[in-house]
Amino acid sequence: MQQLVAKIPWGHNLRILDSIKESSIRLWYVQKTIENGWSRNVLIHQIESCNLFIA
């Protein structure tokens, strides 16, 4: 996981750590951010959209 989080900006990492509690879901967001080149705003939107379905 350390190698993956080094591939995304620190702000992305902070947002994922602050928003997602489960490590497997955190990893999924890191992978998708890398695969899709998500900006921080897109990442935030993705996290918030998924939280709407979970809540």
mmJSON file of the N, C-alpha and C atoms, coordinates in Angstrom:
{"data_MODEL":{"atom_site":{
"group_PDB":["ATOM","ATOM","ATOM","ATOM","ATOM","ATOM","ATOM","ATOM","ATOM","ATOM","ATOM","ATOM","ATOM","ATOM","ATOM","ATOM","ATOM","ATOM","ATOM","ATOM","ATOM","ATOM","ATOM","ATOM","ATOM","ATOM","ATOM","ATOM","ATOM","ATOM","ATOM","ATOM","ATOM","ATOM","ATOM","ATOM","ATOM","ATOM","ATOM","ATOM","ATOM","ATOM","ATOM","ATOM","ATOM","ATOM","ATOM","ATOM","ATOM","ATOM","ATOM","ATOM","ATOM","ATOM","ATOM","ATOM","ATOM","ATOM","ATOM","ATOM","ATOM","ATOM","ATOM","ATOM","ATOM","ATOM","ATOM","ATOM","ATOM","ATOM","ATOM","ATOM","ATOM","ATOM","ATOM","ATOM","ATOM","ATOM","ATOM","ATOM","ATOM","ATOM","ATOM","ATOM","ATOM","ATOM","ATOM","ATOM","ATOM","ATOM","ATOM","ATOM","ATOM","ATOM","ATOM","ATOM","ATOM","ATOM","ATOM","ATOM","ATOM","ATOM","ATOM","ATOM","ATOM","ATOM","ATOM","ATOM","ATOM","ATOM","ATOM","ATOM","ATOM","ATOM","ATOM","ATOM","ATOM","ATOM","ATOM","ATOM","ATOM","ATOM","ATOM","ATOM","ATOM","ATOM","ATOM","ATOM","ATOM","ATOM","ATOM","ATOM","ATOM","ATOM","ATOM","ATOM","ATOM","ATOM","ATOM","ATOM","ATOM","ATOM","ATOM","ATOM","ATOM","ATOM","ATOM","ATOM","ATOM","ATOM","ATOM","ATOM","ATOM","ATOM","ATOM","ATOM","ATOM","ATOM","ATOM","ATOM","ATOM","ATOM","ATOM","ATOM","ATOM"],
"id":[1,2,3,4,5,6,7,8,9,10,11,12,13,14,15,16,17,18,19,20,21,22,23,24,25,26,27,28,29,30,31,32,33,34,35,36,37,38,39,40,41,42,43,44,45,46,47,48,49,50,51,52,53,54,55,56,57,58,59,60,61,62,63,64,65,66,67,68,69,70,71,72,73,74,75,76,77,78,79,80,81,82,83,84,85,86,87,88,89,90,91,92,93,94,95,96,97,98,99,100,101,102,103,104,105,106,107,108,109,110,111,112,113,114,115,116,117,118,119,120,121,122,123,124,125,126,127,128,129,130,131,132,133,134,135,136,137,138,139,140,141,142,143,144,145,146,147,148,149,150,151,152,153,154,155,156,157,158,159,160,161,162,163,164,165],
"type_symbol":["N","C","C","N","C","C","N","C","C","N","C","C","N","C","C","N","C","C","N","C","C","N","C","C","N","C","C","N","C","C","N","C","C","N","C","C","N","C","C","N","C","C","N","C","C","N","C","C","N","C","C","N","C","C","N","C","C","N","C","C","N","C","C","N","C","C","N","C","C","N","C","C","N","C","C","N","C","C","N","C","C","N","C","C","N","C","C","N","C","C","N","C","C","N","C","C","N","C","C","N","C","C","N","C","C","N","C","C","N","C","C","N","C","C","N","C","C","N","C","C","N","C","C","N","C","C","N","C","C","N","C","C","N","C","C","N","C","C","N","C","C","N","C","C","N","C","C","N","C","C","N","C","C","N","C","C","N","C","C","N","C","C","N","C","C"],
"label_atom_id":["N","CA","C","N","CA","C","N","CA","C","N","CA","C","N","CA","C","N","CA","C","N","CA","C","N","CA","C","N","CA","C","N","CA","C","N","CA","C","N","CA","C","N","CA","C","N","CA","C","N","CA","C","N","CA","C","N","CA","C","N","CA","C","N","CA","C","N","CA","C","N","CA","C","N","CA","C","N","CA","C","N","CA","C","N","CA","C","N","CA","C","N","CA","C","N","CA","C","N","CA","C","N","CA","C","N","CA","C","N","CA","C","N","CA","C","N","CA","C","N","CA","C","N","CA","C","N","CA","C","N","CA","C","N","CA","C","N","CA","C","N","CA","C","N","CA","C","N","CA","C","N","CA","C","N","CA","C","N","CA","C","N","CA","C","N","CA","C","N","CA","C","N","CA","C","N","CA","C","N","CA","C","N","CA","C","N","CA","C","N","CA","C"],
"label_alt_id":[null,null,null,null,null,null,null,null,null,null,null,null,null,null,null,null,null,null,null,null,null,null,null,null,null,null,null,null,null,null,null,null,null,null,null,null,null,null,null,null,null,null,null,null,null,null,null,null,null,null,null,null,null,null,null,null,null,null,null,null,null,null,null,null,null,null,null,null,null,null,null,null,null,null,null,null,null,null,null,null,null,null,null,null,null,null,null,null,null,null,null,null,null,null,null,null,null,null,null,null,null,null,null,null,null,null,null,null,null,null,null,null,null,null,null,null,null,null,null,null,null,null,null,null,null,null,null,null,null,null,null,null,null,null,null,null,null,null,null,null,null,null,null,null,null,null,null,null,null,null,null,null,null,null,null,null,null,null,null,null,null,null,null,null,null],
"label_comp_id":["MET","MET","MET","GLN","GLN","GLN","GLN","GLN","GLN","LEU","LEU","LEU","VAL","VAL","VAL","ALA","ALA","ALA","LYS","LYS","LYS","ILE","ILE","ILE","PRO","PRO","PRO","TRP","TRP","TRP","GLY","GLY","GLY","HIS","HIS","HIS","ASN","ASN","ASN","LEU","LEU","LEU","ARG","ARG","ARG","ILE","ILE","ILE","LEU","LEU","LEU","ASP","ASP","ASP","SER","SER","SER","ILE","ILE","ILE","LYS","LYS","LYS","GLU","GLU","GLU","SER","SER","SER","SER","SER","SER","ILE","ILE","ILE","ARG","ARG","ARG","LEU","LEU","LEU","TRP","TRP","TRP","TYR","TYR","TYR","VAL","VAL","VAL","GLN","GLN","GLN","LYS","LYS","LYS","THR","THR","THR","ILE","ILE","ILE","GLU","GLU","GLU","ASN","ASN","ASN","GLY","GLY","GLY","TRP","TRP","TRP","SER","SER","SER","ARG","ARG","ARG","ASN","ASN","ASN","VAL","VAL","VAL","LEU","LEU","LEU","ILE","ILE","ILE","HIS","HIS","HIS","GLN","GLN","GLN","ILE","ILE","ILE","GLU","GLU","GLU","SER","SER","SER","CYS","CYS","CYS","ASN","ASN","ASN","LEU","LEU","LEU","PHE","PHE","PHE","ILE","ILE","ILE","ALA","ALA","ALA"],
"label_asym_id":["A","A","A","A","A","A","A","A","A","A","A","A","A","A","A","A","A","A","A","A","A","A","A","A","A","A","A","A","A","A","A","A","A","A","A","A","A","A","A","A","A","A","A","A","A","A","A","A","A","A","A","A","A","A","A","A","A","A","A","A","A","A","A","A","A","A","A","A","A","A","A","A","A","A","A","A","A","A","A","A","A","A","A","A","A","A","A","A","A","A","A","A","A","A","A","A","A","A","A","A","A","A","A","A","A","A","A","A","A","A","A","A","A","A","A","A","A","A","A","A","A","A","A","A","A","A","A","A","A","A","A","A","A","A","A","A","A","A","A","A","A","A","A","A","A","A","A","A","A","A","A","A","A","A","A","A","A","A","A","A","A","A","A","A","A"],
"label_entity_id":["1","1","1","1","1","1","1","1","1","1","1","1","1","1","1","1","1","1","1","1","1","1","1","1","1","1","1","1","1","1","1","1","1","1","1","1","1","1","1","1","1","1","1","1","1","1","1","1","1","1","1","1","1","1","1","1","1","1","1","1","1","1","1","1","1","1","1","1","1","1","1","1","1","1","1","1","1","1","1","1","1","1","1","1","1","1","1","1","1","1","1","1","1","1","1","1","1","1","1","1","1","1","1","1","1","1","1","1","1","1","1","1","1","1","1","1","1","1","1","1","1","1","1","1","1","1","1","1","1","1","1","1","1","1","1","1","1","1","1","1","1","1","1","1","1","1","1","1","1","1","1","1","1","1","1","1","1","1","1","1","1","1","1","1","1"],
"label_seq_id":[1,1,1,2,2,2,3,3,3,4,4,4,5,5,5,6,6,6,7,7,7,8,8,8,9,9,9,10,10,10,11,11,11,12,12,12,13,13,13,14,14,14,15,15,15,16,16,16,17,17,17,18,18,18,19,19,19,20,20,20,21,21,21,22,22,22,23,23,23,24,24,24,25,25,25,26,26,26,27,27,27,28,28,28,29,29,29,30,30,30,31,31,31,32,32,32,33,33,33,34,34,34,35,35,35,36,36,36,37,37,37,38,38,38,39,39,39,40,40,40,41,41,41,42,42,42,43,43,43,44,44,44,45,45,45,46,46,46,47,47,47,48,48,48,49,49,49,50,50,50,51,51,51,52,52,52,53,53,53,54,54,54,55,55,55],
"pdbx_PDB_ins_code":[null,null,null,null,null,null,null,null,null,null,null,null,null,null,null,null,null,null,null,null,null,null,null,null,null,null,null,null,null,null,null,null,null,null,null,null,null,null,null,null,null,null,null,null,null,null,null,null,null,null,null,null,null,null,null,null,null,null,null,null,null,null,null,null,null,null,null,null,null,null,null,null,null,null,null,null,null,null,null,null,null,null,null,null,null,null,null,null,null,null,null,null,null,null,null,null,null,null,null,null,null,null,null,null,null,null,null,null,null,null,null,null,null,null,null,null,null,null,null,null,null,null,null,null,null,null,null,null,null,null,null,null,null,null,null,null,null,null,null,null,null,null,null,null,null,null,null,null,null,null,null,null,null,null,null,null,null,null,null,null,null,null,null,null,null],
"Cartn_x":[0.831,0.0,0.874,2.011,2.874,3.298,3.599,4.025,2.905,1.681,0.548,0.262,0.249,-0.082,0.981,2.193,3.257,3.009,2.105,1.819,0.738,0.093,-0.945,-0.543,-1.064,-0.707,-1.115,-0.378,-0.622,-2.055,-2.605,-3.977,-4.991,-4.741,-5.61,-5.532,-4.3,-4.114,-4.842,-4.712,-5.384,-6.894,-7.438,-8.89,-9.351,-8.616,-8.979,-8.885,-7.792,-7.618,-8.69,-9.061,-10.079,-11.489,-11.746,-13.111,-13.436,-12.432,-12.657,-11.978,-12.702,-12.155,-11.6,-12.199,-11.799,-10.634,-9.579,-8.358,-8.567,-9.4,-9.612,-10.325,-11.209,-11.902,-10.953,-10.098,-9.075,-8.206,-7.773,-6.933,-7.651,-8.944,-9.723,-9.723,-9.928,-9.932,-8.561,-7.501,-6.149,-5.951,-6.317,-6.152,-6.961,-8.195,-9.046,-8.535,-7.994,-7.417,-6.251,-5.4,-4.249,-4.718,-5.612,-6.088,-6.771,-7.574,-8.404,-7.868,-6.775,-6.204,-7.129,-7.859,-8.819,-8.138,-8.705,-8.293,-8.833,-8.419,-8.926,-10.43,-10.909,-12.349,-13.14,-12.622,-13.3,-13.284,-12.155,-12.055,-13.088,-13.178,-14.152,-15.566,-15.86,-17.19,-17.471,-16.495,-16.669,-16.932,-16.164,-16.344,-17.725,-18.099,-19.404,-20.55,-20.404,-21.456,-21.649,-20.553,-20.654,-21.238,-20.891,-21.444,-22.948,-23.473,-24.918,-25.629,-24.995,-25.61,-25.456,-24.399,-24.141,-25.012,-25.189,-25.907,-27.373],
"Cartn_y":[-1.19,0.0,1.252,1.219,2.392,2.857,1.911,2.274,2.961,2.536,3.132,4.548,4.75,6.077,7.102,6.644,7.558,8.071,7.421,7.803,8.873,9.213,10.247,11.414,12.609,13.784,13.637,14.344,14.275,14.669,15.666,16.086,14.981,14.189,13.039,12.036,11.765,10.812,11.266,12.541,13.057,12.91,13.224,13.119,11.678,10.737,9.321,8.884,9.247,8.851,9.451,10.695,11.363,10.838,10.404,10.051,8.569,7.722,6.281,5.582,4.769,4.091,2.7,1.995,0.621,0.61,-0.111,-0.083,-0.626,-1.628,-2.182,-1.165,-0.375,0.651,1.806,2.141,3.158,2.755,1.515,1.012,1.102,0.776,0.852,2.281,3.275,4.672,5.101,4.653,4.965,4.383,3.124,2.475,3.179,3.514,4.186,5.583,6.266,7.588,7.491,6.491,6.292,5.89,4.921,4.412,5.496,6.329,7.292,8.72,8.938,10.276,11.29,10.859,11.726,12.928,14.101,15.294,15.149,16.022,15.951,16.198,17.123,17.389,16.182,15.493,14.286,13.209,13.05,12.075,12.373,13.611,14.012,13.695,14.017,13.73,12.224,11.428,9.969,9.448,9.939,9.502,9.914,11.149,11.636,10.904,10.596,9.873,8.479,7.798,6.457,6.495,7.514,7.639,7.853,8.463,8.634,7.292,6.333,5.031,4.153,4.408,3.604,4.074,5.391,5.954,5.61],
"Cartn_z":[0.0,0.0,0.0,0.698,0.755,-0.628,-1.498,-2.847,-3.614,-3.394,-4.098,-3.611,-2.304,-1.798,-2.163,-2.443,-2.877,-4.295,-5.019,-6.402,-6.533,-5.428,-5.492,-4.584,-4.873,-4.077,-2.601,-1.764,-0.323,0.03,-0.632,-0.357,-0.62,-1.655,-1.943,-0.79,-0.35,0.748,2.003,2.326,3.52,3.422,2.25,2.062,2.233,1.661,1.783,3.246,3.917,5.316,6.218,5.963,6.781,6.526,5.301,4.907,4.996,4.836,4.731,5.896,6.621,7.795,7.472,6.547,6.24,5.246,5.585,4.773,3.357,3.196,1.849,0.951,1.519,0.743,0.445,1.399,1.152,-0.029,-0.018,-1.105,-2.442,-2.457,-3.689,-4.222,-3.35,-3.789,-4.297,-3.651,-4.126,-5.518,-5.708,-7.012,-8.094,-7.804,-8.799,-9.113,-8.106,-8.335,-9.302,-9.117,-10.003,-11.4,-11.478,-12.773,-13.603,-12.942,-13.657,-13.629,-12.908,-12.836,-12.184,-11.153,-10.498,-9.861,-10.079,-9.337,-7.915,-7.023,-5.653,-5.631,-6.451,-6.48,-6.973,-7.967,-8.466,-7.383,-6.718,-5.629,-4.546,-4.142,-3.118,-3.586,-4.838,-5.389,-5.363,-5.742,-5.745,-4.332,-3.371,-1.979,-1.474,-1.715,-1.253,-1.936,-3.212,-3.947,-3.372,-3.062,-2.496,-1.097,-0.323,1.025,1.006,-0.051,-0.159,-0.266,-0.962,-1.132,0.118,0.889,2.089,3.243,3.352,4.518,4.525],
"occupancy":[1.0,1.0,1.0,1.0,1.0,1.0,1.0,1.0,1.0,1.0,1.0,1.0,1.0,1.0,1.0,1.0,1.0,1.0,1.0,1.0,1.0,1.0,1.0,1.0,1.0,1.0,1.0,1.0,1.0,1.0,1.0,1.0,1.0,1.0,1.0,1.0,1.0,1.0,1.0,1.0,1.0,1.0,1.0,1.0,1.0,1.0,1.0,1.0,1.0,1.0,1.0,1.0,1.0,1.0,1.0,1.0,1.0,1.0,1.0,1.0,1.0,1.0,1.0,1.0,1.0,1.0,1.0,1.0,1.0,1.0,1.0,1.0,1.0,1.0,1.0,1.0,1.0,1.0,1.0,1.0,1.0,1.0,1.0,1.0,1.0,1.0,1.0,1.0,1.0,1.0,1.0,1.0,1.0,1.0,1.0,1.0,1.0,1.0,1.0,1.0,1.0,1.0,1.0,1.0,1.0,1.0,1.0,1.0,1.0,1.0,1.0,1.0,1.0,1.0,1.0,1.0,1.0,1.0,1.0,1.0,1.0,1.0,1.0,1.0,1.0,1.0,1.0,1.0,1.0,1.0,1.0,1.0,1.0,1.0,1.0,1.0,1.0,1.0,1.0,1.0,1.0,1.0,1.0,1.0,1.0,1.0,1.0,1.0,1.0,1.0,1.0,1.0,1.0,1.0,1.0,1.0,1.0,1.0,1.0,1.0,1.0,1.0,1.0,1.0,1.0],
"B_iso_or_equiv":[0.0,0.0,0.0,0.0,0.0,0.0,0.0,0.0,0.0,0.0,0.0,0.0,0.0,0.0,0.0,0.0,0.0,0.0,0.0,0.0,0.0,0.0,0.0,0.0,0.0,0.0,0.0,0.0,0.0,0.0,0.0,0.0,0.0,0.0,0.0,0.0,0.0,0.0,0.0,0.0,0.0,0.0,0.0,0.0,0.0,0.0,0.0,0.0,0.0,0.0,0.0,0.0,0.0,0.0,0.0,0.0,0.0,0.0,0.0,0.0,0.0,0.0,0.0,0.0,0.0,0.0,0.0,0.0,0.0,0.0,0.0,0.0,0.0,0.0,0.0,0.0,0.0,0.0,0.0,0.0,0.0,0.0,0.0,0.0,0.0,0.0,0.0,0.0,0.0,0.0,0.0,0.0,0.0,0.0,0.0,0.0,0.0,0.0,0.0,0.0,0.0,0.0,0.0,0.0,0.0,0.0,0.0,0.0,0.0,0.0,0.0,0.0,0.0,0.0,0.0,0.0,0.0,0.0,0.0,0.0,0.0,0.0,0.0,0.0,0.0,0.0,0.0,0.0,0.0,0.0,0.0,0.0,0.0,0.0,0.0,0.0,0.0,0.0,0.0,0.0,0.0,0.0,0.0,0.0,0.0,0.0,0.0,0.0,0.0,0.0,0.0,0.0,0.0,0.0,0.0,0.0,0.0,0.0,0.0,0.0,0.0,0.0,0.0,0.0,0.0],
"pdbx_formal_charge":[null,null,null,null,null,null,null,null,null,null,null,null,null,null,null,null,null,null,null,null,null,null,null,null,null,null,null,null,null,null,null,null,null,null,null,null,null,null,null,null,null,null,null,null,null,null,null,null,null,null,null,null,null,null,null,null,null,null,null,null,null,null,null,null,null,null,null,null,null,null,null,null,null,null,null,null,null,null,null,null,null,null,null,null,null,null,null,null,null,null,null,null,null,null,null,null,null,null,null,null,null,null,null,null,null,null,null,null,null,null,null,null,null,null,null,null,null,null,null,null,null,null,null,null,null,null,null,null,null,null,null,null,null,null,null,null,null,null,null,null,null,null,null,null,null,null,null,null,null,null,null,null,null,null,null,null,null,null,null,null,null,null,null,null,null],
"auth_seq_id":[1,1,1,2,2,2,3,3,3,4,4,4,5,5,5,6,6,6,7,7,7,8,8,8,9,9,9,10,10,10,11,11,11,12,12,12,13,13,13,14,14,14,15,15,15,16,16,16,17,17,17,18,18,18,19,19,19,20,20,20,21,21,21,22,22,22,23,23,23,24,24,24,25,25,25,26,26,26,27,27,27,28,28,28,29,29,29,30,30,30,31,31,31,32,32,32,33,33,33,34,34,34,35,35,35,36,36,36,37,37,37,38,38,38,39,39,39,40,40,40,41,41,41,42,42,42,43,43,43,44,44,44,45,45,45,46,46,46,47,47,47,48,48,48,49,49,49,50,50,50,51,51,51,52,52,52,53,53,53,54,54,54,55,55,55],
"auth_comp_id":["MET","MET","MET","GLN","GLN","GLN","GLN","GLN","GLN","LEU","LEU","LEU","VAL","VAL","VAL","ALA","ALA","ALA","LYS","LYS","LYS","ILE","ILE","ILE","PRO","PRO","PRO","TRP","TRP","TRP","GLY","GLY","GLY","HIS","HIS","HIS","ASN","ASN","ASN","LEU","LEU","LEU","ARG","ARG","ARG","ILE","ILE","ILE","LEU","LEU","LEU","ASP","ASP","ASP","SER","SER","SER","ILE","ILE","ILE","LYS","LYS","LYS","GLU","GLU","GLU","SER","SER","SER","SER","SER","SER","ILE","ILE","ILE","ARG","ARG","ARG","LEU","LEU","LEU","TRP","TRP","TRP","TYR","TYR","TYR","VAL","VAL","VAL","GLN","GLN","GLN","LYS","LYS","LYS","THR","THR","THR","ILE","ILE","ILE","GLU","GLU","GLU","ASN","ASN","ASN","GLY","GLY","GLY","TRP","TRP","TRP","SER","SER","SER","ARG","ARG","ARG","ASN","ASN","ASN","VAL","VAL","VAL","LEU","LEU","LEU","ILE","ILE","ILE","HIS","HIS","HIS","GLN","GLN","GLN","ILE","ILE","ILE","GLU","GLU","GLU","SER","SER","SER","CYS","CYS","CYS","ASN","ASN","ASN","LEU","LEU","LEU","PHE","PHE","PHE","ILE","ILE","ILE","ALA","ALA","ALA"],
"auth_asym_id":["A","A","A","A","A","A","A","A","A","A","A","A","A","A","A","A","A","A","A","A","A","A","A","A","A","A","A","A","A","A","A","A","A","A","A","A","A","A","A","A","A","A","A","A","A","A","A","A","A","A","A","A","A","A","A","A","A","A","A","A","A","A","A","A","A","A","A","A","A","A","A","A","A","A","A","A","A","A","A","A","A","A","A","A","A","A","A","A","A","A","A","A","A","A","A","A","A","A","A","A","A","A","A","A","A","A","A","A","A","A","A","A","A","A","A","A","A","A","A","A","A","A","A","A","A","A","A","A","A","A","A","A","A","A","A","A","A","A","A","A","A","A","A","A","A","A","A","A","A","A","A","A","A","A","A","A","A","A","A","A","A","A","A","A","A"],
"auth_atom_id":["N","CA","C","N","CA","C","N","CA","C","N","CA","C","N","CA","C","N","CA","C","N","CA","C","N","CA","C","N","CA","C","N","CA","C","N","CA","C","N","CA","C","N","CA","C","N","CA","C","N","CA","C","N","CA","C","N","CA","C","N","CA","C","N","CA","C","N","CA","C","N","CA","C","N","CA","C","N","CA","C","N","CA","C","N","CA","C","N","CA","C","N","CA","C","N","CA","C","N","CA","C","N","CA","C","N","CA","C","N","CA","C","N","CA","C","N","CA","C","N","CA","C","N","CA","C","N","CA","C","N","CA","C","N","CA","C","N","CA","C","N","CA","C","N","CA","C","N","CA","C","N","CA","C","N","CA","C","N","CA","C","N","CA","C","N","CA","C","N","CA","C","N","CA","C","N","CA","C","N","CA","C","N","CA","C","N","CA","C","N","CA","C"],
"pdbx_PDB_model_num":[1,1,1,1,1,1,1,1,1,1,1,1,1,1,1,1,1,1,1,1,1,1,1,1,1,1,1,1,1,1,1,1,1,1,1,1,1,1,1,1,1,1,1,1,1,1,1,1,1,1,1,1,1,1,1,1,1,1,1,1,1,1,1,1,1,1,1,1,1,1,1,1,1,1,1,1,1,1,1,1,1,1,1,1,1,1,1,1,1,1,1,1,1,1,1,1,1,1,1,1,1,1,1,1,1,1,1,1,1,1,1,1,1,1,1,1,1,1,1,1,1,1,1,1,1,1,1,1,1,1,1,1,1,1,1,1,1,1,1,1,1,1,1,1,1,1,1,1,1,1,1,1,1,1,1,1,1,1,1,1,1,1,1,1,1]
}}}
